[in-house]
């Protein structure tokens, strides 16, 4: 299921603290993770979709940069977030 506006609101409310806190690093990482999971499922079925593969790689890189920023600013928050999102590193 693609990440709809309603799903984004749920993610932001869960990870950002409030529904209006869309700019927090944690909520952005959570949204990227949901999109990455969706694109990964899509690519399992459509192996030759190279445009989607490129956008997936760009999203993974963007999420990695956000995670590096969070790790530098708040190591405890970083550890909690990767545990909640089940991101392996």
Phi and psi in radians as a Rosetta constraint file:
Dihedral C 1 N 2 CA 2 C 2 CIRCULARHARMONIC -1.140 0.35
Dihedral N 2 CA 2 C 2 N 3 CIRCULARHARMONIC 2.837 0.35
Dihedral C 2 N 3 CA 3 C 3 CIRCULARHARMONIC -1.426 0.35
Dihedral N 3 CA 3 C 3 N 4 CIRCULARHARMONIC 1.792 0.35
Dihedral C 3 N 4 CA 4 C 4 CIRCULARHARMONIC -1.497 0.35
Dihedral N 4 CA 4 C 4 N 5 CIRCULARHARMONIC 3.043 0.35
Dihedral C 4 N 5 CA 5 C 5 CIRCULARHARMONIC -1.107 0.35
Dihedral N 5 CA 5 C 5 N 6 CIRCULARHARMONIC -0.671 0.35
Dihedral C 5 N 6 CA 6 C 6 CIRCULARHARMONIC -1.150 0.35
Dihedral N 6 CA 6 C 6 N 7 CIRCULARHARMONIC -0.721 0.35
Dihedral C 6 N 7 CA 7 C 7 CIRCULARHARMONIC -1.143 0.35
Dihedral N 7 CA 7 C 7 N 8 CIRCULARHARMONIC -0.677 0.35
Dihedral C 7 N 8 CA 8 C 8 CIRCULARHARMONIC -1.092 0.35
Dihedral N 8 CA 8 C 8 N 9 CIRCULARHARMONIC -0.706 0.35
Dihedral C 8 N 9 CA 9 C 9 CIRCULARHARMONIC -1.090 0.35
Dihedral N 9 CA 9 C 9 N 10 CIRCULARHARMONIC -0.714 0.35
Dihedral C 9 N 10 CA 10 C 10 CIRCULARHARMONIC -1.099 0.35
Dihedral N 10 CA 10 C 10 N 11 CIRCULARHARMONIC -0.764 0.35
Dihedral C 10 N 11 CA 11 C 11 CIRCULARHARMONIC -1.108 0.35
Dihedral N 11 CA 11 C 11 N 12 CIRCULARHARMONIC -0.783 0.35
Dihedral C 11 N 12 CA 12 C 12 CIRCULARHARMONIC -1.119 0.35
Dihedral N 12 CA 12 C 12 N 13 CIRCULARHARMONIC -0.716 0.35
Dihedral C 12 N 13 CA 13 C 13 CIRCULARHARMONIC -1.128 0.35
Dihedral N 13 CA 13 C 13 N 14 CIRCULARHARMONIC -0.676 0.35
Dihedral C 13 N 14 CA 14 C 14 CIRCULARHARMONIC -1.273 0.35
Dihedral N 14 CA 14 C 14 N 15 CIRCULARHARMONIC -0.758 0.35
Dihedral C 14 N 15 CA 15 C 15 CIRCULARHARMONIC -1.769 0.35
Dihedral N 15 CA 15 C 15 N 16 CIRCULARHARMONIC -0.431 0.35
Dihedral C 15 N 16 CA 16 C 16 CIRCULARHARMONIC -1.613 0.35
Dihedral N 16 CA 16 C 16 N 17 CIRCULARHARMONIC -0.181 0.35
Dihedral C 16 N 17 CA 17 C 17 CIRCULARHARMONIC 1.760 0.35
Dihedral N 17 CA 17 C 17 N 18 CIRCULARHARMONIC -0.873 0.35
Dihedral C 17 N 18 CA 18 C 18 CIRCULARHARMONIC -2.352 0.35
Dihedral N 18 CA 18 C 18 N 19 CIRCULARHARMONIC 2.940 0.35
Dihedral C 18 N 19 CA 19 C 19 CIRCULARHARMONIC -1.214 0.35
Dihedral N 19 CA 19 C 19 N 20 CIRCULARHARMONIC -0.420 0.35
Dihedral C 19 N 20 CA 20 C 20 CIRCULARHARMONIC -1.540 0.35
Dihedral N 20 CA 20 C 20 N 21 CIRCULARHARMONIC -0.199 0.35
Dihedral C 20 N 21 CA 21 C 21 CIRCULARHARMONIC -1.517 0.35
Dihedral N 21 CA 21 C 21 N 22 CIRCULARHARMONIC 1.127 0.35
Dihedral C 21 N 22 CA 22 C 22 CIRCULARHARMONIC -1.395 0.35
Dihedral N 22 CA 22 C 22 N 23 CIRCULARHARMONIC -0.289 0.35
Dihedral C 22 N 23 CA 23 C 23 CIRCULARHARMONIC -1.578 0.35
Dihedral N 23 CA 23 C 23 N 24 CIRCULARHARMONIC -0.074 0.35
Dihedral C 23 N 24 CA 24 C 24 CIRCULARHARMONIC -1.169 0.35
Dihedral N 24 CA 24 C 24 N 25 CIRCULARHARMONIC 2.585 0.35
Dihedral C 24 N 25 CA 25 C 25 CIRCULARHARMONIC -1.071 0.35
Dihedral N 25 CA 25 C 25 N 26 CIRCULARHARMONIC -0.717 0.35
Dihedral C 25 N 26 CA 26 C 26 CIRCULARHARMONIC -1.099 0.35
Dihedral N 26 CA 26 C 26 N 27 CIRCULARHARMONIC -0.754 0.35
Dihedral C 26 N 27 CA 27 C 27 CIRCULARHARMONIC -1.205 0.35
Dihedral N 27 CA 27 C 27 N 28 CIRCULARHARMONIC -0.641 0.35
Dihedral C 27 N 28 CA 28 C 28 CIRCULARHARMONIC -1.156 0.35
Dihedral N 28 CA 28 C 28 N 29 CIRCULARHARMONIC -0.709 0.35
Dihedral C 28 N 29 CA 29 C 29 CIRCULARHARMONIC -1.115 0.35
Dihedral N 29 CA 29 C 29 N 30 CIRCULARHARMONIC -0.697 0.35
Dihedral C 29 N 30 CA 30 C 30 CIRCULARHARMONIC -1.134 0.35
Dihedral N 30 CA 30 C 30 N 31 CIRCULARHARMONIC -0.692 0.35
Dihedral C 30 N 31 CA 31 C 31 CIRCULARHARMONIC -1.157 0.35
Dihedral N 31 CA 31 C 31 N 32 CIRCULARHARMONIC -0.767 0.35
Dihedral C 31 N 32 CA 32 C 32 CIRCULARHARMONIC -1.042 0.35
Dihedral N 32 CA 32 C 32 N 33 CIRCULARHARMONIC -0.697 0.35
Dihedral C 32 N 33 CA 33 C 33 CIRCULARHARMONIC -1.131 0.35
Dihedral N 33 CA 33 C 33 N 34 CIRCULARHARMONIC -0.716 0.35
Dihedral C 33 N 34 CA 34 C 34 CIRCULARHARMONIC -1.104 0.35
Dihedral N 34 CA 34 C 34 N 35 CIRCULARHARMONIC -0.737 0.35
Dihedral C 34 N 35 CA 35 C 35 CIRCULARHARMONIC -1.148 0.35
Dihedral N 35 CA 35 C 35 N 36 CIRCULARHARMONIC -0.707 0.35
Dihedral C 35 N 36 CA 36 C 36 CIRCULARHARMONIC -1.103 0.35
Dihedral N 36 CA 36 C 36 N 37 CIRCULARHARMONIC -0.751 0.35
Dihedral C 36 N 37 CA 37 C 37 CIRCULARHARMONIC -1.088 0.35
Dihedral N 37 CA 37 C 37 N 38 CIRCULARHARMONIC -0.710 0.35
Dihedral C 37 N 38 CA 38 C 38 CIRCULARHARMONIC -1.135 0.35
Dihedral N 38 CA 38 C 38 N 39 CIRCULARHARMONIC -0.796 0.35
Dihedral C 38 N 39 CA 39 C 39 CIRCULARHARMONIC -1.161 0.35
Dihedral N 39 CA 39 C 39 N 40 CIRCULARHARMONIC -0.580 0.35
Dihedral C 39 N 40 CA 40 C 40 CIRCULARHARMONIC -1.115 0.35
Dihedral N 40 CA 40 C 40 N 41 CIRCULARHARMONIC -0.760 0.35
Dihedral C 40 N 41 CA 41 C 41 CIRCULARHARMONIC -1.099 0.35
Dihedral N 41 CA 41 C 41 N 42 CIRCULARHARMONIC -0.708 0.35
Dihedral C 41 N 42 CA 42 C 42 CIRCULARHARMONIC -1.073 0.35
Dihedral N 42 CA 42 C 42 N 43 CIRCULARHARMONIC -0.737 0.35
Dihedral C 42 N 43 CA 43 C 43 CIRCULARHARMONIC -1.275 0.35
Dihedral N 43 CA 43 C 43 N 44 CIRCULARHARMONIC -0.379 0.35
Dihedral C 43 N 44 CA 44 C 44 CIRCULARHARMONIC -1.145 0.35
Dihedral N 44 CA 44 C 44 N 45 CIRCULARHARMONIC -0.573 0.35
Dihedral C 44 N 45 CA 45 C 45 CIRCULARHARMONIC -1.548 0.35
Dihedral N 45 CA 45 C 45 N 46 CIRCULARHARMONIC -0.581 0.35
Dihedral C 45 N 46 CA 46 C 46 CIRCULARHARMONIC -2.063 0.35
Dihedral N 46 CA 46 C 46 N 47 CIRCULARHARMONIC 1.420 0.35
Dihedral C 46 N 47 CA 47 C 47 CIRCULARHARMONIC -1.181 0.35
Dihedral N 47 CA 47 C 47 N 48 CIRCULARHARMONIC -0.433 0.35
Dihedral C 47 N 48 CA 48 C 48 CIRCULARHARMONIC -1.700 0.35
Dihedral N 48 CA 48 C 48 N 49 CIRCULARHARMONIC 0.227 0.35
Dihedral C 48 N 49 CA 49 C 49 CIRCULARHARMONIC -1.474 0.35
Dihedral N 49 CA 49 C 49 N 50 CIRCULARHARMONIC 1.502 0.35
Dihedral C 49 N 50 CA 50 C 50 CIRCULARHARMONIC -1.283 0.35
Dihedral N 50 CA 50 C 50 N 51 CIRCULARHARMONIC -0.520 0.35
Dihedral C 50 N 51 CA 51 C 51 CIRCULARHARMONIC -1.153 0.35
Dihedral N 51 CA 51 C 51 N 52 CIRCULARHARMONIC -0.709 0.35
Dihedral C 51 N 52 CA 52 C 52 CIRCULARHARMONIC -1.192 0.35
Dihedral N 52 CA 52 C 52 N 53 CIRCULARHARMONIC -0.637 0.35
Dihedral C 52 N 53 CA 53 C 53 CIRCULARHARMONIC -1.097 0.35
Dihedral N 53 CA 53 C 53 N 54 CIRCULARHARMONIC -0.712 0.35
Dihedral C 53 N 54 CA 54 C 54 CIRCULARHARMONIC -1.144 0.35
Dihedral N 54 CA 54 C 54 N 55 CIRCULARHARMONIC -0.763 0.35
Dihedral C 54 N 55 CA 55 C 55 CIRCULARHARMONIC -1.166 0.35
Dihedral N 55 CA 55 C 55 N 56 CIRCULARHARMONIC -0.572 0.35
Dihedral C 55 N 56 CA 56 C 56 CIRCULARHARMONIC -1.117 0.35
Dihedral N 56 CA 56 C 56 N 57 CIRCULARHARMONIC -0.788 0.35
Dihedral C 56 N 57 CA 57 C 57 CIRCULARHARMONIC -1.118 0.35
Dihedral N 57 CA 57 C 57 N 58 CIRCULARHARMONIC -0.642 0.35
Dihedral C 57 N 58 CA 58 C 58 CIRCULARHARMONIC -1.171 0.35
Dihedral N 58 CA 58 C 58 N 59 CIRCULARHARMONIC -0.692 0.35
Dihedral C 58 N 59 CA 59 C 59 CIRCULARHARMONIC -1.135 0.35
Dihedral N 59 CA 59 C 59 N 60 CIRCULARHARMONIC -0.715 0.35
Dihedral C 59 N 60 CA 60 C 60 CIRCULARHARMONIC -1.094 0.35
Dihedral N 60 CA 60 C 60 N 61 CIRCULARHARMONIC -0.727 0.35
Dihedral C 60 N 61 CA 61 C 61 CIRCULARHARMONIC -1.131 0.35
Dihedral N 61 CA 61 C 61 N 62 CIRCULARHARMONIC -0.705 0.35
Dihedral C 61 N 62 CA 62 C 62 CIRCULARHARMONIC -1.138 0.35
Dihedral N 62 CA 62 C 62 N 63 CIRCULARHARMONIC -0.745 0.35
Dihedral C 62 N 63 CA 63 C 63 CIRCULARHARMONIC -1.119 0.35
Dihedral N 63 CA 63 C 63 N 64 CIRCULARHARMONIC -0.659 0.35
Dihedral C 63 N 64 CA 64 C 64 CIRCULARHARMONIC -1.080 0.35
Dihedral N 64 CA 64 C 64 N 65 CIRCULARHARMONIC -0.723 0.35
Dihedral C 64 N 65 CA 65 C 65 CIRCULARHARMONIC -1.129 0.35
Dihedral N 65 CA 65 C 65 N 66 CIRCULARHARMONIC -0.732 0.35
Dihedral C 65 N 66 CA 66 C 66 CIRCULARHARMONIC -1.101 0.35
Dihedral N 66 CA 66 C 66 N 67 CIRCULARHARMONIC -0.718 0.35
Dihedral C 66 N 67 CA 67 C 67 CIRCULARHARMONIC -1.139 0.35
Dihedral N 67 CA 67 C 67 N 68 CIRCULARHARMONIC -0.669 0.35
Dihedral C 67 N 68 CA 68 C 68 CIRCULARHARMONIC -1.110 0.35
Dihedral N 68 CA 68 C 68 N 69 CIRCULARHARMONIC -0.722 0.35
Dihedral C 68 N 69 CA 69 C 69 CIRCULARHARMONIC -1.074 0.35
Dihedral N 69 CA 69 C 69 N 70 CIRCULARHARMONIC -0.808 0.35
Dihedral C 69 N 70 CA 70 C 70 CIRCULARHARMONIC -1.121 0.35
Dihedral N 70 CA 70 C 70 N 71 CIRCULARHARMONIC -0.648 0.35
Dihedral C 70 N 71 CA 71 C 71 CIRCULARHARMONIC -1.126 0.35
Dihedral N 71 CA 71 C 71 N 72 CIRCULARHARMONIC -0.663 0.35
Dihedral C 71 N 72 CA 72 C 72 CIRCULARHARMONIC -1.241 0.35
Dihedral N 72 CA 72 C 72 N 73 CIRCULARHARMONIC -0.645 0.35
Dihedral C 72 N 73 CA 73 C 73 CIRCULARHARMONIC -1.474 0.35
Dihedral N 73 CA 73 C 73 N 74 CIRCULARHARMONIC -0.683 0.35
Dihedral C 73 N 74 CA 74 C 74 CIRCULARHARMONIC -2.628 0.35
Dihedral N 74 CA 74 C 74 N 75 CIRCULARHARMONIC 1.586 0.35
Dihedral C 74 N 75 CA 75 C 75 CIRCULARHARMONIC -1.143 0.35
Dihedral N 75 CA 75 C 75 N 76 CIRCULARHARMONIC -0.641 0.35
Dihedral C 75 N 76 CA 76 C 76 CIRCULARHARMONIC -1.158 0.35
Dihedral N 76 CA 76 C 76 N 77 CIRCULARHARMONIC -0.757 0.35
Dihedral C 76 N 77 CA 77 C 77 CIRCULARHARMONIC -1.091 0.35
Dihedral N 77 CA 77 C 77 N 78 CIRCULARHARMONIC -0.650 0.35
Dihedral C 77 N 78 CA 78 C 78 CIRCULARHARMONIC -1.074 0.35
Dihedral N 78 CA 78 C 78 N 79 CIRCULARHARMONIC -0.838 0.35
Dihedral C 78 N 79 CA 79 C 79 CIRCULARHARMONIC -1.117 0.35
Dihedral N 79 CA 79 C 79 N 80 CIRCULARHARMONIC -0.711 0.35
Dihedral C 79 N 80 CA 80 C 80 CIRCULARHARMONIC -1.134 0.35
Dihedral N 80 CA 80 C 80 N 81 CIRCULARHARMONIC -0.731 0.35
Dihedral C 80 N 81 CA 81 C 81 CIRCULARHARMONIC -1.157 0.35
Dihedral N 81 CA 81 C 81 N 82 CIRCULARHARMONIC -0.797 0.35
Dihedral C 81 N 82 CA 82 C 82 CIRCULARHARMONIC -1.180 0.35
Dihedral N 82 CA 82 C 82 N 83 CIRCULARHARMONIC -0.490 0.35
Dihedral C 82 N 83 CA 83 C 83 CIRCULARHARMONIC -1.216 0.35
Dihedral N 83 CA 83 C 83 N 84 CIRCULARHARMONIC -0.764 0.35
Dihedral C 83 N 84 CA 84 C 84 CIRCULARHARMONIC -1.186 0.35
Dihedral N 84 CA 84 C 84 N 85 CIRCULARHARMONIC -0.665 0.35
Dihedral C 84 N 85 CA 85 C 85 CIRCULARHARMONIC -1.505 0.35
Dihedral N 85 CA 85 C 85 N 86 CIRCULARHARMONIC -0.151 0.35
Dihedral C 85 N 86 CA 86 C 86 CIRCULARHARMONIC 1.022 0.35
Dihedral N 86 CA 86 C 86 N 87 CIRCULARHARMONIC 0.839 0.35
Dihedral C 86 N 87 CA 87 C 87 CIRCULARHARMONIC -1.664 0.35
Dihedral N 87 CA 87 C 87 N 88 CIRCULARHARMONIC 2.196 0.35
Dihedral C 87 N 88 CA 88 C 88 CIRCULARHARMONIC -1.574 0.35
Dihedral N 88 CA 88 C 88 N 89 CIRCULARHARMONIC 2.508 0.35
